[in-house]
Amino acid sequence: MKKFFQMIGILTLMAGSFIYTEKVGTTAKLSDNLLVEIKSKKDGYKENAIEPIINDNTIIPGINGKEVDVDKSYEAMSKIGYFDDKLLVYKPLEVENTLDKNKDKYVINGNNTKMDITLLFKVGNNDDITNIIKLLNQKEFKATFFIESKYLEKHHNQIINLVQDGHTVGNLSNNEDYEDSDFVWMKTIITNIGPQIYNYCYTEKPNKKTLRICRIQDSITIMPSIIIKNKPLLNIKKELLPGAIISLDVTKALNSELEIILNYITSKGYNIVSLETLLKE
């Protein structure tokens, strides 16, 4: 009887071992096929980096790409045993000629491969942007505000809220004079408010002195692609292009037409984003 039970035990172990070996073999086969499938399909999901467009002293920033991380994607999909592109894991393909390396150039536009634009509001010392902010927040759009020094002194809480709400704040110094001492203390304050990637200067035409001073202060100089002083709605309809940096003076006409402008831009398929988002590589 004892030998009988010993024999049963041996046969059970052999059967269990066979089943286990078969399962391991099947799993390994599936895994191998899965790895082959990921490798065969990975190029279809690759997005090459787009290098910036540089002409003399101007730059339009590039955009990072991405490619499939085969090992991490395999690790994720092996848990379910089949290919699912929702589980693909990517690694970045970074732009070589970054904006950080080109602070000696004017940024004139965002990359035009995306349907993003930014509205850049030039805020003078006596301007009122309360209604502009209210309308943008209602529609959940992010914008860009370049402010003068006296405005920052009088409305520092408002500026803090702008940055913390995801808008971009740029530096106009005192009357756009970057040799003025106001430039440096404004830069310090704006830097310490929140997580903006860059500090920003502004010019509407080439200005070597502004470019040099701002570069020394580790700031990006913006020279907008579209500058609108009057009839904002009419001129935006004429000039709107992908990647545009649209400079707008804060006027009565702008305040009265802004909601129509926002609706028009989005109706054409554009996204209204902050300068930080527009230039992000």
PAZAPA-4460 file (N, C-alpha, C; in steps of 0.05 Angstrom, whole numbers, plus 32768, in hexadecimal, padded with zeros to 4 digits):
% residues 281
    n_x    n_y    n_z   ca_x   ca_y   ca_z    c_x    c_y    c_z   seq   type   mol
   8011   7FE8   8000   8000   8000   8000   8011   8019   8000     1      M     A
   8028   8018   8010   8039   802F   8012   8046   8035   7FF7     2      K     A
   804E   801F   7FE9   805A   8022   7FCF   8046   802E   7FBB     3      K     A
   802D   8026   7FBE   8018   8030   7FAD   8015   804F   7FAF     4      F     A
   8014   8058   7FC7   8012   8075   7FCC   802B   8084   7FC2     5      F     A
   8043   8077   7FC6   805B   8084   7FBC   805A   8087   7F9D     6      Q     A
   8050   8072   7F90   804E   8072   7F73   803A   8088   7F6A     7      M     A
   8024   808A   7F78   8010   809F   7F72   801D   80BB   7F74     8      I     A
   802C   80BF   7F8A   803A   80D8   7F8F   804D   80DF   7F79     9      G     A
   805D   80CB   7F70   8070   80D0   7F5A   8062   80D7   7F40    10      I     A
   804D   80C8   7F3A   803E   80CE   7F22   8031   80EA   7F23    11      L     A
   8027   80F2   7F3A   801B   810D   7F3D   8030   8123   7F39    12      T     A
   8048   811E   7F45   805E   8132   7F41   8066   8134   7F24    13      L     A
   8068   811D   7F17   806F   811D   7EFA   805B   812C   7EE9    14      M     A
   8041   8126   7EF0   802B   8134   7EE0   802C   8152   7EE5    15      A     A
   8030   815A   7EFF   8031   8176   7F06   8049   8184   7EF9    16      G     A
   805F   8175   7EF8   8077   8180   7EEC   8073   8184   7ECE    17      S     A
   8065   8171   7EC1   8060   8173   7EA5   804E   818B   7E9E    18      F     A
   8039   818E   7EAF   8026   81A4   7EAB   8034   81BF   7EAE    19      I     A
   8045   81C1   7EC4   8054   81D9   7EC9   8067   81E0   7EB2    20      Y     A
   8075   81CB   7EA9   8088   81CF   7E93   807A   81D9   7E7A    21      T     A
   8062   81CD   7E75   8052   81D5   7E5D   8049   81F2   7E5F    22      E     A
   8040   81FA   7E78   8037   8215   7E7C   804E   8229   7E78    23      K     A
   8065   8222   7E84   807C   8234   7E81   8084   8236   7E64    24      V     A
   8084   8220   7E55   808A   8220   7E39   8077   8231   7E29    25      G     A
   805D   822F   7E2F   8049   823E   7E21   804C   825C   7E27    26      T     A
   8051   8263   7E41   8055   827F   7E49   806D   828B   7E3B    27      T     A
   8083   827B   7E3B   809C   8285   7E2E   8097   8289   7E10    28      A     A
   8088   8277   7E04   8082   827A   7DE7   8071   8293   7DE2    29      K     A
   805D   8298   7DF3   804D   82B0   7DF0   805D   82C9   7DF4    30      L     A
   806F   82C8   7E08   8080   82DF   7E0E   8093   82E5   7DF7    31      S     A
   809E   82CF   7DEC   80B0   82D4   7DD5   80A1   82E0   7DBE    32      D     A
   8089   82D6   7DB8   8079   82E2   7DA3   8071   82FF   7DA8    33      N     A
   806C   8305   7DC2   8065   8320   7DCA   807C   8333   7DC6    34      L     A
   8094   832A   7DCD   80AC   833A   7DCA   80B1   8340   7DAC    35      L     A
   80AE   832B   7D9C   80B1   832F   7D7F   809D   8343   7D74    36      V     A
   8084   8341   7D7D   806F   8353   7D74   8075   8370   7D7B    37      E     A
   807E   8374   7D94   8084   838F   7D9D   809B   839B   7D8B    38      I     A
   80AF   838A   7D87   80C6   8394   7D76   80BE   8399   7D5A    39      K     A
   80AB   8389   7D4F   80A3   838D   7D33   8091   83A6   7D30    40      S     A
   8083   83AE   7D45   8070   83C4   7D43   807B   83DF   7D4E    41      K     A
   8091   83DE   7D5C   809B   83F6   7D6B   80A0   840E   7D59    42      K     A
   80A9   8409   7D40   80AF   8420   7D2F   8096   842F   7D26    43      D     A
   807F   8421   7D26   8066   842E   7D1F   805D   8442   7D34    44      G     A
   8068   8441   7D4C   8060   8453   7D61   8076   8468   7D67    45      Y     A
   808B   8468   7D57   80A1   847A   7D5C   809A   8496   7D51    46      K     A
   80A1   84AB   7D61   809E   84C7   7D58   80B9   84D4   7D5A    47      E     A
   80C5   84DB   7D43   80DF   84E7   7D42   80DF   8503   7D4E    48      N     A
   80F4   850B   7D5B   80F7   8526   7D65   80F8   853A   7D4E    49      A     A
   80EC   8551   7D52   80EC   8566   7D3D   80FF   857C   7D47    50      I     A
   8115   857F   7D39   8129   8593   7D41   811F   85AF   7D3C    51      E     A
   8129   85C3   7D4B   811F   85DF   7D48   8127   85EA   7D2D    52      P     A
   8118   85FF   7D25   811E   860E   7D0D   812E   8627   7D15    53      I     A
   8147   8628   7D0D   8158   863F   7D14   8160   864E   7CFB    54      I     A
   815A   8668   7CFB   8162   8679   7CE5   8170   8691   7CF1    55      N     A
   818A   8693   7CED   819A   86A9   7CF8   8196   86AB   7D17    56      D     A
   8188   86C0   7D1F   8185   86C4   7D3C   8168   86BF   7D45    57      N     A
   8159   86AE   7D36   813E   86A7   7D3F   813C   8689   7D41    58      T     A
   8129   8680   7D52   8125   8663   7D56   8107   865D   7D5A    59      I     A
   80FF   8647   7D4E   80E5   863B   7D53   80EB   8620   7D60    60      I     A
   80E4   861C   7D7A   80ED   8604   7D88   80E4   85EA   7D7B    61      P     A
   80F4   85D5   7D80   80ED   85BA   7D77   80DB   85AC   7D8A    62      G     A
   80D5   8592   7D84   80C4   8582   7D95   80D1   8566   7D99    63      I     A
   80D3   855D   7DB2   80DD   8542   7DB7   80CC   852D   7DAB    64      N     A
   80D8   8517   7DA4   80C9   8500   7D9A   80C9   84EA   7DAF    65      G     A
   80C1   84D2   7DA6   80C0   84BB   7DB8   80C2   84A1   7DA9    66      K     A
   80CC   848C   7DB6   80CD   8472   7DAA   80C6   845D   7DBF    67      E     A
   80BE   8446   7DB6   80B5   8431   7DC8   80CD   8426   7DD8    68      V     A
   80C9   8424   7DF2   80DD   8416   7E03   80D5   83F9   7E03    69      D     A
   80E3   83E8   7DF3   80DB   83CC   7DEF   80DA   83BD   7E09    70      V     A
   80EF   83BF   7E19   80F0   83AF   7E32   80DA   83B6   7E45    71      D     A
   80D5   83D0   7E49   80C0   83D7   7E5C   80A4   83D1   7E51    72      K     A
   80A1   83D4   7E37   8087   83CD   7E2B   8082   83AF   7E2D    73      S     A
   8096   839F   7E29   8094   8382   7E2B   808D   837A   7E48    74      Y     A
   809A   8387   7E5B   8095   8382   7E77   8077   8388   7E7E    75      E     A
   806D   839E   7E73   8051   83A5   7E78   803D   8392   7E6B    76      A     A
   8043   838A   7E53   8030   8379   7E44   8032   835B   7E4B    77      M     A
   8049   8353   7E56   804C   8337   7E5D   8038   832F   7E73    78      S     A
   802E   8342   7E82   801B   833C   7E97   8000   8334   7E8C    79      K     A
   7FFA   833D   7E73   7FE0   8335   7E67   7FE4   8321   7E50    80      I     A
   7FFD   831F   7E46   8003   830A   7E33   7FFD   8310   7E16    81      G     A
   7FF6   832A   7E10   7FF1   8331   7DF4   7FF8   834E   7DEF    82      Y     A
   7FFA   8356   7DD5   8002   8371   7DCE   7FEA   8384   7DD2    83      F     A
   7FEF   839A   7DE0   7FDB   83AF   7DE4   7FE9   83CA   7DE3    84      D     A
   7FE4   83DA   7DCF   7FF3   83F3   7DCC   7FEE   8407   7DE2    85      D     A
   7FD9   8402   7DF2   7FD4   8414   7E09   7FE9   8410   7E1F    86      K     A
   7FF7   83F9   7E1D   800B   83F3   7E32   8027   83F8   7E28    87      L     A
   802A   8404   7E10   8045   840B   7E07   8051   8420   7E19    88      L     A
   806B   841C   7E1F   807A   842F   7E2F   808E   843D   7E1D    89      V     A
   8091   8457   7E1F   80A2   8466   7E0D   80BA   8472   7E1B    90      Y     A
   80CF   8478   7E0B   80E5   8487   7E15   80E9   849F   7E02    91      K     A
   80F2   84B6   7E0C   80F3   84CE   7DFB   810A   84CE   7DE7    92      P     A
   8105   84DB   7DD1   811A   84E1   7DBD   811C   8500   7DBE    93      L     A
   8131   8509   7DCB   8133   8526   7DD2   813F   8536   7DBB    94      E     A
   8135   854F   7DB9   8140   8562   7DA6   815D   8568   7DAF    95      V     A
   816F   8569   7D9B   818B   856E   7DA2   8190   858C   7DA6    96      E     A
   8184   859D   7D94   8189   85BA   7D95   8172   85C7   7DA5    97      N     A
   8174   85C6   7DBF   815E   85CE   7DD0   815D   85ED   7DD3    98      T     A
   8146   85F6   7DDE   8143   8612   7DE3   8157   861C   7DF7    99      L     A
   815E   860B   7E0B   8172   8612   7E1F   818D   861A   7E12   100      D     A
   8193   860E   7DFB   81AD   8613   7DEE   81AB   862C   7DDB   101      K     A
   8193   8638   7DD9   8190   864D   7DC5   8183   8666   7DD1   102      N     A
   818B   866D   7DE9   8180   8685   7DF6   818C   869F   7DEA   103      K     A
   819E   869C   7DD6   81A8   86B3   7DC8   8198   86B9   7DAF   104      D     A
   8180   86AC   7DAD   816F   86B0   7D95   8153   86B8   7D9D   105      K     A
   8145   86C6   7D8B   8129   86CE   7D90   8117   86B6   7D8A   106      Y     A
   8105   86B0   7D9C   80F0   869C   7D97   80D9   86AA   7D88   107      V     A
   80D3   86A1   7D70   80BF   86B0   7D60   80A5   86A1   7D5C   108      I     A
   80A4   8687   7D64   808D   8677   7D5F   808F   865D   7D6F   109      N     A
   8078   8650   7D74   8079   8635   7D7D   807B   8622   7D65   110      G     A
   8080   8609   7D6B   8082   85F5   7D55   8068   85F3   7D46   111      N     A
   8068   85F5   7D2C   804F   85F6   7D1D   8044   85DA   7D15   112      N     A
   8050   85C5   7D20   8045   85AA   7D1B   802E   85A4   7D2E   113      T     A
   802A   85B6   7D42   8013   85B3   7D54   8000   85CB   7D51   114      K     A
   7FE7   85C6   7D56   7FD3   85DC   7D53   7FD0   85EB   7D6D   115      M     A
   7FE7   85F5   7D77   7FE7   8604   7D90   7FEE   8621   7D89   116      D     A
   7FE2   8634   7D97   7FEB   8650   7D96   7FEA   865B   7DB2   117      I     A
   7FF8   8671   7DB6   7FF6   867F   7DD0   7FED   869C   7DCC   118      T     A
   7FDC   86A6   7DDD   7FD4   86C2   7DDD   7FE6   86D0   7DF2   119      L     A
   7FF5   86E3   7DE9   8008   86F1   7DFB   7FFD   870E   7E00   120      L     A
   7FF4   8712   7E19   7FE9   872C   7E20   7FFF   873E   7E2C   121      F     A
   8003   8755   7E1F   8017   8769   7E2A   8008   877A   7E3E   122      K     A
   8011   8779   7E57   8003   8786   7E6D   8013   879E   7E77   123      V     A
   8008   87B6   7E71   8015   87CE   7E7A   800F   87D4   7E97   124      G     A
   801C   87E8   7EA2   8019   87EE   7EBF   7FFD   87F4   7EC7   125      N     A
   7FED   8800   7EB5   7FD2   8809   7EBD   7FBC   87F8   7EB0   126      N     A
   7FC3   87E1   7EA4   7FAF   87D0   7E97   7FA0   87C0   7EAC   127      D     A
   7F88   87B7   7EA3   7F77   87A6   7EB4   7F72   878C   7EA5   128      D     A
   7F7B   8776   7EAF   7F78   875C   7EA1   7F65   874A   7EB0   129      I     A
   7F55   8755   7EC2   7F43   8745   7ED2   7F2F   8735   7EC1   130      T     A
   7F23   8743   7EAE   7F0F   8736   7E9C   7F1C   8721   7E8A   131      N     A
   7F35   8727   7E81   7F43   8714   7E70   7F48   86FA   7E7F   132      I     A
   7F52   86FD   7E97   7F57   86E5   7EA8   7F3D   86D5   7EAD   133      I     A
   7F28   86E4   7EB3   7F0F   86D7   7EB9   7F05   86C7   7EA1   134      K     A
   7F06   86D2   7E8A   7EFD   86C5   7E72   7F0E   86AD   7E6B   135      L     A
   7F28   86AF   7E6D   7F3A   8699   7E68   7F35   8682   7E7B   136      L     A
   7F31   8688   7E95   7F2C   8674   7EA9   7F11   8666   7EA4   137      N     A
   7EFD   8675   7E9C   7EE3   8669   7E96   7EE5   8654   7E80   138      Q     A
   7EF6   865A   7E6C   7EF9   8648   7E55   7F10   8634   7E59   139      K     A
   7F1D   8637   7E70   7F33   8625   7E77   7F4A   8626   7E62   140      E     A
   7F50   863F   7E59   7F67   8643   7E47   7F7E   864F   7E57   141      F     A
   7F96   8649   7E4E   7FAE   8654   7E5B   7FBA   8668   7E47   142      K     A
   7FC4   867E   7E52   7FCF   8693   7E41   7FEA   869D   7E4C   143      A     A
   7FF3   86B3   7E41   800D   86BE   7E48   800A   86DC   7E4D   144      T     A
   8015   86E4   7E64   8013   8700   7E6C   802F   870C   7E70   145      F     A
   8037   871F   7E60   8050   872E   7E64   8049   8748   7E73   146      F     A
   8055   874B   7E8A   804E   8761   7E9B   8065   8775   7EA1   147      I     A
   805D   878E   7EA5   8071   87A2   7EAC   8075   87A3   7ECB   148      E     A
   808B   87AF   7ED3   8093   87AE   7EEF   807F   87BA   7F02   149      S     A
   8074   87D1   7EFB   8061   87DE   7F0D   8047   87CE   7F10   150      K     A
   8040   87C0   7EFB   8028   87AE   7EFD   802D   8798   7F10   151      Y     A
   8045   878C   7F10   804C   8777   7F22   804B   8781   7F3F   152      L     A
   8055   8799   7F44   8055   87A5   7F5F   8038   87A7   7F69   153      E     A
   8026   87B0   7F58   800A   87B5   7F61   7FF9   879C   7F61   154      K     A
   8000   8788   7F52   7FEE   8771   7F4F   7FFD   8756   7F53   155      H     A
   800E   8755   7F66   801F   873D   7F6A   800E   8724   7F70   156      H     A
   7FF8   8727   7F7F   7FE8   8710   7F85   7FDB   8704   7F6C   157      N     A
   7FD2   8716   7F5A   7FC6   870D   7F41   7FDB   86FE   7F30   158      Q     A
   7FF3   8708   7F30   8008   86FB   7F20   800F   86E0   7F2B   159      I     A
   8010   86DE   7F45   8015   86C4   7F52   7FFF   86B0   7F4A   160      I     A
   7FE6   86B9   7F4A   7FD0   86A7   7F42   7FD2   869F   7F25   161      N     A
   7FDB   86B1   7F13   7FDD   86AB   7EF7   7FF1   8694   7EF3   162      L     A
   8008   8696   7EFF   801C   8681   7EFC   8012   8666   7F08   163      V     A
   8007   8668   7F20   7FFD   8650   7F2D   7FE6   8643   7F1E   164      Q     A
   7FD7   8652   7F0E   7FC1   8648   7EFE   7FCA   863D   7EE3   165      D     A
   7FE4   863E   7EDD   7FEE   8633   7EC5   7FF2   8646   7EAE   166      G     A
   7FEE   8660   7EB2   7FF4   8674   7E9E   8012   867A   7E9F   167      H     A
   801D   8686   7E8A   8039   868E   7E89   803B   86AC   7E8E   168      T     A
   804E   86B4   7E9E   8053   86D0   7EA4   806F   86D7   7E9A   169      V     A
   8070   86EC   7E88   8089   86F6   7E7E   8090   8711   7E89   170      G     A
   80A8   871A   7E83   80B4   8732   7E90   80B8   8748   7E7C   171      N     A
   80A9   875E   7E80   80AD   8776   7E6F   80BF   878B   7E7B   172      L     A
   80CA   8784   7E93   80DB   8797   7EA2   80CC   87B2   7EA6   173      S     A
   80DA   87C7   7EA5   80CE   87E2   7EA7   80CC   87ED   7E8B   174      N     A
   80B4   87ED   7E7F   80B0   87F8   7E64   80C2   87E9   7E4F   175      N     A
   80C5   87CF   7E53   80D4   87BE   7E40   80F2   87C6   7E3F   176      E     A
   80FC   87D2   7E53   8118   87D9   7E55   8126   87C5   7E66   177      D     A
   8134   87B2   7E5A   8141   879D   7E69   815C   87A5   7E75   178      Y     A
   8164   87BD   7E70   817C   87C8   7E7F   8173   87D3   7E9A   179      E     A
   8159   87D8   7E9D   814E   87E2   7EB6   8151   87CD   7ECC   180      D     A
   8157   87D6   7EE4   815B   87C3   7EFB   8142   87B4   7F02   181      S     A
   812A   87BE   7EF9   8111   87B0   7EFE   8111   8794   7EF2   182      D     A
   8120   8791   7EDC   8120   8777   7ECE   8129   8760   7EE0   183      F     A
   813F   8764   7EEF   814A   874F   7EFF   8139   8748   7F16   184      V     A
   812E   875C   7F25   811E   8755   7F3C   8103   8748   7F33   185      W     A
   80F9   8751   7F1C   80E0   8744   7F11   80E6   8727   7F0B   186      M     A
   80FD   8722   7EFE   8104   8706   7EF7   8106   86F5   7F10   187      K     A
   8111   8700   7F25   8114   86F1   7F3E   80F8   86EA   7F4A   188      T     A
   80E6   86FD   7F49   80CB   86F9   7F54   80BC   86E4   7F43   189      I     A
   80BC   86E8   7F29   80AD   86D5   7F17   80B8   86B9   7F1A   190      I     A
   80D3   86B7   7F1C   80DF   869C   7F1E   80D6   868E   7F38   191      T     A
   80D3   869D   7F4D   80CC   8691   7F67   80AE   868C   7F6B   192      N     A
   809E   8697   7F59   8081   8693   7F5C   8079   8676   7F57   193      I     A
   8083   866A   7F42   807A   864F   7F3B   808B   8642   7F26   194      G     A
   8082   862B   7F1D   8093   8619   7F0C   8094   8620   7EEE   195      P     A
   809A   8639   7EE7   809E   863E   7ECB   80BA   8634   7EC3   196      Q     A
   80BC   8629   7EAB   80D5   861E   7EA2   80E9   8634   7E9D   197      I     A
   80E0   8649   7E8F   80F2   865F   7E87   80E9   867A   7E92   198      Y     A
   80FB   868D   7E91   80F5   86A9   7E94   80F3   86B5   7E77   199      N     A
   80E2   86C9   7E74   80DD   86D3   7E59   80E0   86F1   7E57   200      Y     A
   80EE   86FA   7E42   80EF   8716   7E3A   80DE   8719   7E20   201      C     A
   80DB   8732   7E18   80C9   8738   7E01   80D5   874E   7DF0   202      Y     A
   80D3   874B   7DD6   80D9   8760   7DC3   80C9   875C   7DAA   203      T     A
   80C2   8772   7D9D   80B2   8771   7D85   80C3   8773   7D6B   204      E     A
   80DC   8779   7D6F   80EF   877A   7D58   810B   8773   7D62   205      K     A
   811D   876B   7D51   8138   8764   7D5A   8145   877A   7D6B   206      P     A
   814F   8772   7D82   815C   8785   7D94   8173   8776   7DA1   207      N     A
   818B   877A   7D97   81A3   876B   7DA0   81A8   876F   7DBE   208      K     A
   81A3   8788   7DC7   81A8   878E   7DE3   8195   877E   7DF5   209      K     A
   817B   877E   7DEE   8168   876E   7DFE   816F   8750   7DFD   210      T     A
   8176   8746   7DE6   817D   872A   7DE3   8195   8723   7DF4   211      L     A
   81A9   8734   7DF4   81C1   872E   7E03   81BC   872F   7E22   212      R     A
   81AD   8743   7E2B   81A8   8746   7E47   8197   872E   7E51   213      I     A
   8182   8727   7E42   8170   8711   7E4A   817F   86F7   7E4A   214      C     A
   8191   86F3   7E36   81A0   86DA   7E36   81B2   86D8   7E4F   215      R     A
   81BF   86EE   7E56   81D0   86EE   7E6E   81C0   86E8   7E87   216      I     A
   81A6   86F0   7E87   8194   86EB   7E9E   8186   86D0   7E9B   217      Q     A
   818F   86BF   7E89   8184   86A4   7E85   8167   86A5   7E7D   218      D     A
   815F   86B8   7E6C   8144   86BC   7E64   8141   86B7   7E46   219      S     A
   8129   86AF   7E3E   8122   86AB   7E22   8115   86C5   7E17   220      I     A
   811E   86CE   7E00   8113   86E7   7DF4   80FE   86DF   7DDF   221      T     A
   80E6   86E9   7DE4   80CF   86E3   7DD1   80CC   86FB   7DBE   222      I     A
   80CC   86F5   7DA4   80C5   8709   7D90   80AD   86FD   7D81   223      M     A
   8094   8706   7D88   807C   86F9   7D7F   8079   86F8   7D60   224      P     A
   806D   86E2   7D57   8068   86DF   7D3A   8052   86F1   7D30   225      S     A
   803F   86F7   7D42   8028   8709   7D3B   8025   871E   7D50   226      I     A
   8026   8737   7D48   8024   874E   7D5B   800B   875E   7D53   227      I     A
   7FF8   8760   7D65   7FDE   876D   7D5F   7FDA   8784   7D72   228      I     A
   7FD7   879C   7D67   7FD4   87B4   7D76   7FB7   87BE   7D76   229      K     A
   7FA8   87B8   7D61   7F8C   87C0   7D5F   7F7D   87AC   7D4E   230      N     A
   7F62   87AF   7D4F   7F50   879D   7D41   7F59   877F   7D45   231      K     A
   7F5A   8777   7D5F   7F65   875C   7D65   7F56   8745   7D57   232      P     A
   7F3C   8745   7D56   7F2D   872F   7D49   7F33   872D   7D2C   233      L     A
   7F31   8744   7D1E   7F36   8745   7D01   7F52   873B   7CFA   234      L     A
   7F66   8745   7D09   7F82   873E   7D03   7F89   8721   7D0A   235      N     A
   7F7D   8716   7D20   7F81   86FA   7D26   7F76   86E9   7D10   236      I     A
   7F5F   86F0   7D06   7F53   86E0   7CF0   7F65   86E0   7CD7   237      K     A
   7F73   86F6   7CD3   7F85   86F8   7CBC   7F9F   86E9   7CBF   238      K     A
   7FA9   86E7   7CD8   7FC5   86DF   7CDC   7FC8   86C5   7CEB   239      E     A
   7FB3   86B9   7CF6   7FB6   86A1   7D07   7FC3   868A   7CF8   240      L     A
   7FD8   867F   7D06   7FE7   8668   7CFB   7FF0   8656   7D11   241      L     A
   7FF4   863C   7D0B   7FFD   8629   7D20   8017   8632   7D2E   242      P     A
   8018   8630   7D48   8030   8637   7D57   8033   8655   7D5C   243      G     A
   801F   8665   7D54   8022   8682   7D56   8024   868C   7D73   244      A     A
   8036   86A0   7D77   8037   86AF   7D8F   802B   86CA   7D88   245      I     A
   8012   86CF   7D93   8003   86E6   7D8B   8004   86FB   7DA1   246      I     A
   8011   8711   7D9C   8013   8727   7DAF   7FFC   873A   7DAD   247      S     A
   7FEF   873F   7DC4   7FD7   8750   7DC5   7FDA   8766   7DDA   248      L     A
   7FD6   877F   7DD3   7FD4   8794   7DE7   7FB9   8792   7DF5   249      D     A
   7FB9   8799   7E0F   7FA0   8798   7E1E   7F91   87B2   7E19   250      V     A
   7F7C   87B0   7E08   7F6D   87C8   7E00   7F4F   87C2   7E04   251      T     A
   7F3F   87D7   7E01   7F22   87D4   7E03   7F18   87C1   7DED   252      K     A
   7F23   87C4   7DD5   7F1B   87B3   7DBF   7F21   8796   7DC5   253      A     A
   7F38   8791   7DD1   7F3F   8775   7DD8   7F2B   876A   7DEC   254      L     A
   7F26   8779   7E01   7F13   8770   7E15   7EF7   876A   7E0A   255      N     A
   7EEE   877A   7DF7   7ED4   8776   7DEC   7ED3   875F   7DD8   256      S     A
   7EE9   8759   7DCB   7EEA   8744   7DB7   7EF6   872A   7DBF   257      E     A
   7F01   8729   7DD8   7F10   8712   7DE0   7F01   86F7   7DDF   258      L     A
   7EE8   86F7   7DE9   7ED9   86DE   7DE8   7ED4   86D5   7DCC   259      E     A
   7ECF   86E7   7DBA   7ECB   86DF   7D9E   7EE5   86D5   7D92   260      I     A
   7EFB   86E1   7D9A   7F16   86D9   7D91   7F1C   86BC   7D9A   261      I     A
   7F17   86B7   7DB3   7F1C   869C   7DBE   7F0B   8687   7DB0   262      L     A
   7EF2   868D   7DAB   7EE0   867B   7D9E   7EE8   8676   7D81   263      N     A
   7EF2   868C   7D73   7EFB   8689   7D58   7F13   8677   7D56   264      Y     A
   7F26   867C   7D68   7F3F   866D   7D67   7F3A   864F   7D6B   265      I     A
   7F2A   8648   7D7E   7F24   862C   7D84   7F13   8620   7D6E   266      T     A
   7F02   8630   7D61   7EF1   8625   7D4B   7F02   861D   7D33   267      S     A
   7F1A   8628   7D31   7F2C   8621   7D1B   7F3E   860A   7D23   268      K     A
   7F39   85FD   7D3A   7F48   85E6   7D41   7F62   85EB   7D51   269      G     A
   7F66   8603   7D5A   7F7E   860A   7D69   7F7A   8606   7D87   270      Y     A
   7F90   8600   7D95   7F90   85FF   7DB2   7F9D   8618   7DBC   271      N     A
   7F91   8625   7DD0   7F9C   863E   7DDC   7FAB   8635   7DF5   272      I     A
   7FC6   8638   7DF4   7FD7   862E   7E0A   7FE9   8644   7E14   273      V     A
   7FF6   863F   7E2A   8009   8652   7E35   8023   8651   7E25   274      S     A
   8034   8666   7E27   804E   8666   7E1A   805F   864E   7E22   275      L     A
   805E   8648   7E3C   806D   8630   7E46   8065   8617   7E37   276      E     A
   804C   8613   7E33   8042   85FB   7E25   804A   85FC   7E07   277      T     A
   8047   8614   7DFB   804D   8617   7DDF   806A   8611   7DD8   278      L     A
   807C   8619   7DEA   8099   8615   7DE5   80A4   85FC   7DF0   279      L     A
   8094   85ED   7DFE   809E   85D5   7E0C   80A7   85C0   7DF7   280      K     A
   80C0   85B7   7DFA   80CB   85A4   7DE6   80C3   8587   7DED   281      E     A
***
